[in-house]
Amino acid sequence: MINKFNIKIITRLVLVATLMIYLNCKNDKQSYSEEIEVAENFTEDELKYRPLFHFTPKNNWMNDPNGMFYLNGKYHLYFQHYPDGNVWGPMHWGHAISEDLINFEEQPIALYPDEIGLIFSGSAVVDYNNTSGFSKDGKVPVVAIYTYHNMEGEKRGDIDFQTQGIAYSLDEGMTWTKYSENPVIKNPGIKDFRDPKVFWDNHNSKWIMSLAAGNKIMIYSSANLKEWKFESEFGEDNGDHGGVWECPDLFPVKVKDSEEYKWALLVSINPSGPNGGSATQYFIGDFDGHEFTIDDRFSKQLDENKAVWLDYGRDNYAGVTWSNISDTDGRKLFIGWMSNWDYARDVPTYKWRSTMTVPRELNLIKKNNEYILKSIPVKELNDFKSKTIEKDSIEPEELSKVIETAEIDFNKLNLEFNFKNLKENKYQIIFNNGNGDSLIIGLNNNSKTIYLDRTKSGKVDFSEKFAPNISKVKLSDMINDAKFQILLDKTSVELFVNDGEIVMTELFFPNNPLDQISIISEDSYFIIKNIVISELNF
């Protein structure tokens, strides 16, 4: 095929050091010399696959979001980053800043490995009351709490090679000083002991840390972020345990349209997601300043499902919430790593690897006496809508004509509509192109499932684990009416059903851009209402 772009040859550089490559989110390991592909210039694939409104690093490897906080009009996003290669390597904290939650500008690296170890996942808090004592000249300290991973200790076969350290910033997160007495929490003899997420418990006037520890979450408290007391543990007998627990996040949340408050605990797990590989489960309950307990009604949900998932797609992992969101805003703002450890290091991008999800707002509802943690795109995304078409109703066969007439770019598409009067039938939204690539979103009321099919979406053979099956969500009953929101950004689809009661996020890599849409069903009486079709302005 003749390439219309002037492509420079991709050079291959051999990474001299032997790295411990973690194929199972930092736990299963393999030692070998890794050959890194580095692009000298943009290739055709980069122009096709670099997303338009999702954050991705300019170069090389990224995974978990870390240390997110809001301060003085800026949303800070840190992330696991290997700046010298496009596969997992010695971890640093990368850094990006946004004023609108959509456009993130990458900053210099925030935290580098040191003699104690690599810099694994963690969190950051704004210490307004200077409990840490790090303040100087009246400057408010921002304190990062992260996991140290000692490679030499792991190679020796030690168990206690992961500990927790802190660093502080007096310039709103731009530069950092590591605490001279790190680590602040030593390892009690647990192999997987990482990913501290910290918040200020105003009711009990202390800092609370949730920490992943193998197959459970350990909770600590502190008055000063330096000295930590073990409080309790949760989870050995709850939820899914088909993989290692990681990246916890414990926070209070108000039940929508009520005066009731509950606590949510996010726990990522790899592998054992609902459709394979990496995923994030959640628990709803109560926290008394010492221990987290599951609400009895949520226990019944677990009894029926084994686990309740935040996202049923294959590409939303290790997500956590921003700290220091103002009370006047009041939202729980979340972002996840848009990939899966089954194939993250194999996806067909080379200059960079990995993308973040669109930032989302989390809301807790009670429906049929069950708690559901919903997630929807942040409202800021609406500010980027252009070429918007709104129709009260439309016939299925008219949809493609409307989009074609308006010249909507599928590479940056927001599509919203309601299905009405659905029967015991199958309904499919098909995105495709003239080359035979297709991405299918379906609702099957016969089998009571919602599904996402990327098996024929373009490049799928780079990993046997990428598209072996269709991703599905089992429904408790058939759906008569359903609200859909679909975001497409070149190589990702994010599906939100009924305002985020069900969410599916997945990557795909078409050989050519998707530029056609159809909605089909054997049911000739269903209705499509409240259609909003928008091209996002990027």
MARKEVEX-652428 format. One line per field, with one value per residue (C-alpha): x, y, z; residue in one letter. Coordinates in nm, 3 decimals. Layout:
# residues N
u: [X, ...]
v: [Y, ...]
w: [Z, ...]
res: [A, ...]
***
This chain:
# residues 538
u: [0.000, 0.134, 0.162, 0.056, 0.268, 0.641, 0.732, 1.073, 1.212, 1.152, 1.483, 1.537, 1.732, 1.832, 1.773, 2.100, 1.970, 1.778, 1.437, 1.180, 0.877, 0.552, 0.289, 0.045, 0.027, 0.353, 0.323, 0.396, 0.743, 0.981, 1.343, 1.482, 1.651, 1.371, 1.401, 1.236, 1.084, 1.125, 0.969, 1.182, 0.873, 0.499, 0.404, 0.076, -0.046, 0.031, -0.176, -0.457, -0.439, -0.335, -0.659, -0.803, -0.975, -0.820, -0.489, -0.191, 0.179, 0.378, 0.627, 0.666, 0.490, 0.205, -0.020, -0.203, -0.326, -0.165, -0.168, -0.459, -0.559, -0.729, -0.584, -0.631, -0.816, -0.593, -0.655, -0.329, -0.292, 0.016, 0.069, 0.292, 0.548, 0.860, 1.016, 1.282, 1.077, 0.734, 0.684, 0.674, 1.010, 1.146, 0.850, 0.844, 0.553, 0.467, 0.260, -0.008, -0.229, -0.573, -0.798, -1.105, -1.061, -1.035, -0.722, -0.421, -0.076, 0.213, 0.470, 0.825, 0.856, 0.751, 0.914, 1.217, 1.332, 1.598, 1.811, 1.504, 1.327, 1.103, 0.807, 0.486, 0.124, -0.015, -0.207, -0.163, -0.339, -0.341, -0.233, -0.406, -0.352, 0.017, -0.025, 0.293, 0.501, 0.636, 0.505, 0.757, 0.690, 0.319, 0.307, 0.054, 0.223, 0.092, 0.197, 0.232, 0.208, 0.342, 0.480, 0.853, 0.936, 1.283, 1.397, 1.705, 1.500, 1.253, 1.534, 1.675, 1.339, 1.256, 0.890, 0.912, 1.033, 0.738, 0.709, 0.535, 0.708, 0.607, 0.724, 0.605, 0.566, 0.555, 0.482, 0.146, 0.280, 0.539, 0.851, 0.887, 1.114, 1.123, 1.093, 1.432, 1.299, 1.129, 0.978, 0.693, 0.526, 0.745, 0.630, 0.473, 0.564, 0.322, 0.447, 0.194, 0.176, 0.106, -0.102, -0.183, -0.490, -0.518, -0.790, -0.863, -1.141, -1.297, -1.536, -1.252, -0.982, -0.719, -0.573, -0.699, -0.508, -0.646, -0.368, -0.381, -0.227, -0.250, -0.610, -0.733, -0.732, -0.549, -0.661, -0.420, -0.461, -0.223, -0.223, 0.070, 0.116, 0.449, 0.353, 0.086, -0.125, -0.284, -0.661, -0.827, -0.845, -1.122, -1.196, -1.051, -1.406, -1.568, -1.576, -1.375, -1.038, -0.929, -0.629, -0.428, -0.612, -0.475, -0.541, -0.807, -1.006, -1.231, -1.460, -1.799, -2.077, -2.430, -2.711, -2.863, -3.197, -3.179, -3.010, -2.841, -2.461, -2.270, -1.907, -1.773, -1.457, -1.306, -1.071, -0.899, -0.813, -0.591, -0.673, -1.036, -1.230, -1.588, -1.472, -1.111, -0.797, -0.800, -1.107, -1.236, -1.493, -1.661, -1.823, -2.085, -2.100, -2.006, -1.684, -1.653, -1.302, -1.151, -1.306, -1.514, -1.817, -2.043, -2.406, -2.642, -2.826, -2.499, -2.403, -2.708, -2.587, -2.250, -2.418, -2.594, -2.300, -1.975, -1.853, -2.007, -1.809, -1.760, -1.703, -1.777, -1.550, -1.195, -1.015, -1.078, -0.835, -0.666, -0.896, -0.919, -1.071, -0.930, -0.869, -0.941, -1.247, -1.425, -1.749, -1.915, -1.835, -1.902, -1.843, -1.651, -1.427, -1.266, -1.024, -0.892, -0.615, -0.766, -0.592, -0.564, -0.259, -0.350, -0.219, -0.117, 0.244, 0.142, -0.106, -0.007, 0.120, 0.495, 0.594, 0.363, 0.159, -0.160, -0.442, -0.661, -1.040, -1.241, -1.278, -1.605, -1.839, -1.938, -2.288, -2.452, -2.818, -3.053, -3.269, -3.495, -3.333, -2.986, -2.693, -2.545, -2.235, -2.292, -2.029, -2.087, -1.857, -1.785, -2.012, -1.708, -1.713, -2.034, -1.837, -1.659, -1.967, -1.992, -2.198, -2.470, -2.786, -3.084, -3.401, -3.702, -3.729, -3.584, -3.630, -3.333, -3.255, -3.244, -2.963, -2.676, -2.813, -2.839, -2.481, -2.349, -2.531, -2.390, -2.041, -1.992, -1.641, -1.665, -1.315, -1.455, -1.818, -2.067, -2.392, -2.689, -3.036, -3.314, -3.449, -3.823, -4.071, -3.812, -3.932, -3.775, -3.541, -3.181, -3.082, -2.745, -2.560, -2.295, -2.003, -1.802, -1.606, -1.571, -1.278, -1.484, -1.383, -1.677, -1.750, -2.086, -2.277, -2.574, -2.869, -3.011, -3.338, -3.356, -3.040, -3.076, -2.731, -2.564, -2.253, -1.961, -1.807, -1.461, -1.366, -1.370, -1.272, -0.943, -0.607, -0.680, -0.401, -0.125, -0.237, -0.442, -0.600, -0.721, -1.040, -1.101, -1.460, -1.741, -1.763, -2.100, -2.299, -2.573, -2.898, -3.140, -3.435, -3.516, -3.504, -3.806, -3.650, -3.281, -3.073, -2.742, -2.443, -2.151, -1.814, -1.580, -1.224, -1.034, -0.938, -1.169, -1.537, -1.701, -2.060, -2.284, -2.626, -2.901, -2.679, -2.393, -2.574, -2.388, -2.056, -1.830, -1.492, -1.281, -0.999, -1.004, -0.763, -0.938, -0.734, -0.911, -1.136, -1.492, -1.726, -2.061, -2.335, -2.650, -2.901, -3.070, -3.321, -3.584, -3.824, -3.982, -4.173, -3.906, -3.852, -3.536, -3.603, -3.416, -3.123, -2.819, -2.535, -2.227, -1.883, -1.645, -1.430, -1.066]
v: [0.000, 0.343, 0.561, 0.920, 1.034, 1.081, 0.814, 0.792, 0.452, 0.341, 0.281, 0.012, 0.081, -0.194, -0.117, -0.211, -0.269, -0.585, -0.475, -0.655, -0.635, -0.674, -0.836, -0.868, -0.511, -0.508, -0.855, -1.131, -1.064, -1.170, -1.062, -1.000, -0.741, -0.552, -0.414, -0.074, 0.077, 0.453, 0.658, 0.938, 1.107, 1.059, 0.748, 0.694, 0.482, 0.764, 1.006, 0.751, 0.639, 0.937, 1.038, 1.387, 1.445, 1.183, 1.236, 1.037, 1.109, 1.264, 0.979, 0.631, 0.435, 0.533, 0.336, 0.414, 0.769, 0.894, 1.183, 1.375, 1.696, 2.027, 2.360, 2.722, 2.645, 2.359, 1.985, 1.797, 1.450, 1.243, 0.902, 0.597, 0.670, 0.516, 0.806, 0.596, 0.326, 0.233, -0.068, -0.087, 0.004, 0.182, 0.383, 0.762, 0.999, 1.185, 1.503, 1.690, 1.989, 2.095, 2.390, 2.228, 1.851, 1.787, 1.960, 1.839, 1.989, 1.758, 1.889, 1.783, 1.455, 1.502, 1.213, 1.003, 0.668, 0.691, 0.466, 0.336, 0.224, 0.294, 0.530, 0.327, 0.443, 0.669, 0.988, 1.353, 1.583, 1.957, 2.001, 2.333, 2.303, 2.216, 1.898, 1.774, 2.074, 2.109, 2.464, 2.748, 3.119, 3.056, 2.830, 2.549, 2.210, 1.950, 1.606, 1.303, 0.955, 0.676, 0.322, 0.257, -0.060, -0.194, -0.389, -0.536, -0.663, -0.826, -0.991, -1.133, -1.289, -1.057, -1.022, -0.667, -0.490, -0.247, 0.038, 0.376, 0.713, 1.078, 1.394, 1.752, 2.047, 2.417, 2.537, 2.368, 2.039, 2.161, 2.047, 1.800, 1.729, 1.376, 1.332, 1.264, 0.987, 0.773, 0.519, 0.627, 0.283, -0.025, -0.353, -0.594, -0.897, -0.873, -0.915, -0.684, -0.382, -0.067, 0.215, 0.439, 0.662, 0.929, 1.175, 1.403, 1.262, 1.585, 1.412, 1.237, 1.501, 1.269, 1.149, 0.810, 0.584, 0.285, 0.054, -0.256, -0.561, -0.871, -0.988, -0.717, -0.346, -0.220, 0.107, 0.339, 0.675, 0.964, 1.307, 1.438, 1.223, 1.102, 0.860, 0.604, 0.376, 0.055, 0.067, -0.229, -0.439, -0.525, -0.762, -1.111, -1.251, -0.996, -0.936, -1.097, -1.254, -1.393, -1.157, -0.916, -0.618, -0.275, 0.099, 0.140, 0.460, 0.515, 0.821, 0.943, 0.999, 1.127, 0.912, 1.114, 1.281, 1.198, 1.307, 0.969, 0.940, 0.618, 0.530, 0.386, 0.177, 0.124, -0.174, -0.261, -0.624, -0.795, -1.036, -1.156, -0.864, -0.939, -0.978, -1.076, -0.916, -0.586, -0.416, -0.220, -0.345, -0.138, -0.176, 0.043, 0.067, 0.272, 0.401, 0.502, 0.640, 0.299, 0.035, 0.001, -0.230, -0.329, -0.221, -0.520, -0.430, -0.424, -0.759, -0.907, -0.761, -0.929, -1.259, -1.249, -1.128, -1.211, -0.863, -0.534, -0.359, 0.010, -0.057, -0.378, -0.302, -0.428, -0.092, 0.100, 0.012, 0.157, 0.459, 0.688, 1.026, 1.378, 1.517, 1.870, 1.927, 2.225, 2.187, 2.429, 2.187, 1.876, 1.623, 1.296, 1.322, 1.004, 0.901, 0.556, 0.402, 0.306, -0.025, -0.381, -0.569, -0.855, -0.655, -0.305, -0.342, -0.482, -0.226, -0.091, 0.248, 0.292, 0.648, 0.632, 0.366, 0.412, 0.661, 0.779, 0.756, 1.073, 1.220, 1.110, 1.215, 0.941, 0.942, 0.696, 0.606, 0.366, 0.169, -0.121, -0.114, -0.161, 0.081, 0.162, 0.377, 0.553, 0.725, 0.977, 1.207, 1.533, 1.820, 2.014, 1.794, 1.969, 2.292, 2.128, 2.026, 2.168, 2.083, 1.964, 1.811, 1.761, 1.577, 1.474, 1.143, 0.970, 0.656, 0.415, 0.435, 0.816, 0.839, 0.772, 1.023, 1.295, 1.242, 1.224, 1.544, 1.731, 1.594, 1.480, 1.347, 1.002, 1.046, 1.286, 1.191, 1.230, 1.045, 1.044, 0.894, 0.701, 0.365, 0.338, 0.049, -0.224, -0.582, -0.924, -0.860, -0.769, -0.407, -0.313, 0.016, -0.055, 0.175, 0.070, 0.180, 0.074, -0.155, -0.395, -0.272, -0.267, -0.185, -0.307, -0.200, -0.422, -0.475, -0.827, -0.858, -1.228, -1.312, -1.005, -0.867, -0.548, -0.616, -0.453, -0.635, -0.527, -0.865, -0.721, -0.364, -0.356, -0.453, -0.725, -0.977, -0.798, -0.998, -1.314, -1.167, -0.844, -0.958, -1.329, -1.272, -1.018, -0.823, -0.862, -0.734, -0.958, -0.776, -0.874, -0.829, -0.713, -0.340, -0.159, 0.188, 0.277, 0.594, 0.562, 0.797, 0.693, 0.869, 0.782, 0.916, 0.752, 0.435, 0.423, 0.382, 0.474, 0.360, 0.496, 0.336, 0.502, 0.787, 0.556, 0.272, 0.046, 0.155, -0.015, 0.124, -0.038, 0.032, -0.057, 0.006, 0.039, 0.010, 0.323, 0.566, 0.456, 0.678, 0.499, 0.417, 0.209, 0.097, -0.231, -0.469, -0.720, -0.516, -0.264, -0.075, 0.053, 0.428, 0.641, 0.958, 1.263, 1.238, 1.458, 1.417, 1.629, 1.660, 1.756, 2.057, 1.944]
w: [0.000, -0.089, 0.218, 0.163, 0.457, 0.450, 0.702, 0.850, 0.931, 1.288, 1.452, 1.709, 2.021, 2.258, 2.621, 2.786, 3.137, 3.206, 3.332, 3.539, 3.307, 3.488, 3.269, 3.556, 3.687, 3.879, 4.030, 3.776, 3.641, 3.370, 3.334, 2.989, 2.768, 2.599, 2.248, 2.237, 1.925, 1.914, 1.636, 1.496, 1.358, 1.339, 1.147, 0.968, 1.261, 1.504, 1.302, 1.296, 1.657, 1.868, 2.049, 2.023, 2.359, 2.588, 2.763, 2.643, 2.705, 2.424, 2.440, 2.581, 2.851, 3.088, 3.322, 3.650, 3.722, 4.045, 4.291, 4.143, 4.320, 4.239, 4.349, 4.240, 3.919, 3.806, 3.796, 3.846, 3.699, 3.777, 3.624, 3.623, 3.353, 3.199, 3.005, 2.830, 2.661, 2.527, 2.755, 3.135, 3.292, 3.602, 3.724, 3.760, 3.821, 3.503, 3.535, 3.340, 3.423, 3.301, 3.371, 3.214, 3.280, 2.905, 2.772, 2.971, 2.920, 3.000, 3.250, 3.344, 3.535, 3.897, 4.088, 3.991, 4.133, 4.405, 4.624, 4.809, 4.495, 4.198, 4.238, 4.218, 4.245, 4.516, 4.587, 4.687, 4.934, 5.003, 5.367, 5.445, 5.821, 5.781, 5.984, 5.817, 5.919, 5.565, 5.514, 5.469, 5.435, 5.464, 5.155, 5.172, 5.125, 4.885, 5.006, 4.778, 4.926, 4.707, 4.705, 4.691, 4.498, 4.570, 4.264, 4.426, 4.718, 4.483, 4.285, 4.609, 4.684, 4.974, 5.072, 5.208, 4.892, 4.883, 5.137, 5.148, 5.114, 5.099, 4.924, 4.951, 4.718, 4.809, 4.455, 4.396, 4.269, 4.019, 4.209, 4.493, 4.790, 4.925, 5.301, 5.456, 5.681, 5.415, 5.422, 5.649, 5.646, 5.646, 5.499, 5.754, 5.541, 5.248, 4.891, 4.724, 4.956, 4.758, 4.607, 4.909, 4.866, 5.138, 5.241, 5.538, 5.758, 5.880, 6.120, 6.306, 6.238, 6.095, 5.768, 5.644, 5.406, 5.217, 5.098, 4.879, 5.047, 4.829, 4.867, 5.102, 5.183, 5.492, 5.653, 5.837, 6.010, 6.079, 6.240, 6.036, 5.719, 5.859, 6.136, 6.054, 6.274, 6.144, 6.198, 6.027, 5.714, 5.471, 5.189, 5.234, 5.228, 4.998, 4.627, 4.350, 4.433, 4.096, 4.096, 4.308, 4.462, 4.371, 4.364, 4.636, 4.686, 4.989, 4.996, 5.124, 4.874, 4.907, 4.771, 4.488, 4.562, 4.933, 5.255, 5.298, 5.293, 5.230, 5.168, 4.844, 4.817, 4.472, 4.432, 4.105, 4.039, 3.785, 3.633, 3.675, 3.527, 3.413, 3.053, 3.118, 3.253, 3.442, 3.593, 3.893, 4.143, 4.414, 4.754, 4.927, 5.305, 5.609, 5.764, 6.130, 6.121, 6.193, 5.970, 5.655, 5.666, 5.378, 5.388, 5.425, 5.105, 4.913, 5.067, 4.894, 4.564, 4.619, 4.705, 4.369, 4.158, 4.346, 4.243, 4.133, 3.860, 3.792, 3.420, 3.230, 2.934, 2.914, 2.921, 3.241, 3.520, 3.831, 3.833, 4.136, 4.225, 4.248, 4.597, 4.719, 4.502, 4.659, 4.853, 4.612, 4.329, 4.537, 4.262, 4.287, 3.980, 3.850, 3.576, 3.481, 3.276, 2.941, 2.886, 3.014, 3.139, 2.903, 2.605, 2.719, 2.605, 2.264, 2.132, 1.787, 1.896, 1.931, 2.012, 2.315, 2.486, 2.683, 2.723, 3.010, 3.007, 2.977, 3.329, 3.486, 3.765, 4.009, 4.159, 4.397, 4.347, 4.519, 4.275, 4.366, 4.712, 4.557, 4.550, 4.209, 4.161, 3.830, 3.618, 3.341, 3.140, 3.320, 3.222, 3.093, 2.783, 2.675, 2.625, 2.331, 2.136, 1.785, 1.475, 1.708, 1.565, 1.794, 1.694, 1.898, 1.713, 1.412, 1.209, 1.235, 0.864, 0.877, 1.130, 0.892, 0.640, 0.902, 1.020, 0.663, 0.563, 0.863, 0.790, 1.149, 1.214, 1.376, 1.518, 1.779, 1.816, 2.100, 2.028, 2.266, 2.219, 2.389, 2.279, 2.344, 2.330, 2.305, 2.274, 2.320, 2.029, 1.948, 1.875, 1.726, 1.675, 1.410, 1.334, 1.029, 0.724, 0.363, 0.447, 0.655, 1.001, 1.240, 1.602, 1.733, 2.043, 2.112, 2.343, 2.333, 2.519, 2.434, 2.628, 2.857, 2.774, 2.662, 2.458, 2.280, 1.984, 1.862, 1.715, 1.361, 1.445, 1.248, 1.394, 1.648, 1.588, 1.784, 2.089, 2.114, 2.428, 2.265, 2.096, 2.149, 2.266, 2.273, 2.599, 2.771, 3.067, 3.204, 3.284, 3.559, 3.323, 2.972, 2.901, 2.758, 2.748, 2.754, 2.733, 2.547, 2.533, 2.313, 2.289, 2.001, 1.991, 1.702, 1.889, 2.190, 2.263, 2.594, 2.638, 2.915, 2.955, 3.160, 3.278, 3.369, 3.547, 3.303, 3.151, 2.896, 2.785, 2.516, 2.272, 1.904, 1.616, 1.277, 0.959, 0.842, 1.032, 1.104, 0.902, 0.880, 1.130, 1.128, 1.389, 1.306, 1.459, 1.349, 1.562, 1.326, 1.595, 1.829, 1.853, 1.872, 2.071, 2.203, 1.964, 2.015, 1.764, 1.826, 1.678, 1.956, 1.877, 1.899]
res: [M, I, N, K, F, N, I, K, I, I, T, R, L, V, L, V, A, T, L, M, I, Y, L, N, C, K, N, D, K, Q, S, Y, S, E, E, I, E, V, A, E, N, F, T, E, D, E, L, K, Y, R, P, L, F, H, F, T, P, K, N, N, W, M, N, D, P, N, G, M, F, Y, L, N, G, K, Y, H, L, Y, F, Q, H, Y, P, D, G, N, V, W, G, P, M, H, W, G, H, A, I, S, E, D, L, I, N, F, E, E, Q, P, I, A, L, Y, P, D, E, I, G, L, I, F, S, G, S, A, V, V, D, Y, N, N, T, S, G, F, S, K, D, G, K, V, P, V, V, A, I, Y, T, Y, H, N, M, E, G, E, K, R, G, D, I, D, F, Q, T, Q, G, I, A, Y, S, L, D, E, G, M, T, W, T, K, Y, S, E, N, P, V, I, K, N, P, G, I, K, D, F, R, D, P, K, V, F, W, D, N, H, N, S, K, W, I, M, S, L, A, A, G, N, K, I, M, I, Y, S, S, A, N, L, K, E, W, K, F, E, S, E, F, G, E, D, N, G, D, H, G, G, V, W, E, C, P, D, L, F, P, V, K, V, K, D, S, E, E, Y, K, W, A, L, L, V, S, I, N, P, S, G, P, N, G, G, S, A, T, Q, Y, F, I, G, D, F, D, G, H, E, F, T, I, D, D, R, F, S, K, Q, L, D, E, N, K, A, V, W, L, D, Y, G, R, D, N, Y, A, G, V, T, W, S, N, I, S, D, T, D, G, R, K, L, F, I, G, W, M, S, N, W, D, Y, A, R, D, V, P, T, Y, K, W, R, S, T, M, T, V, P, R, E, L, N, L, I, K, K, N, N, E, Y, I, L, K, S, I, P, V, K, E, L, N, D, F, K, S, K, T, I, E, K, D, S, I, E, P, E, E, L, S, K, V, I, E, T, A, E, I, D, F, N, K, L, N, L, E, F, N, F, K, N, L, K, E, N, K, Y, Q, I, I, F, N, N, G, N, G, D, S, L, I, I, G, L, N, N, N, S, K, T, I, Y, L, D, R, T, K, S, G, K, V, D, F, S, E, K, F, A, P, N, I, S, K, V, K, L, S, D, M, I, N, D, A, K, F, Q, I, L, L, D, K, T, S, V, E, L, F, V, N, D, G, E, I, V, M, T, E, L, F, F, P, N, N, P, L, D, Q, I, S, I, I, S, E, D, S, Y, F, I, I, K, N, I, V, I, S, E, L, N, F]
***
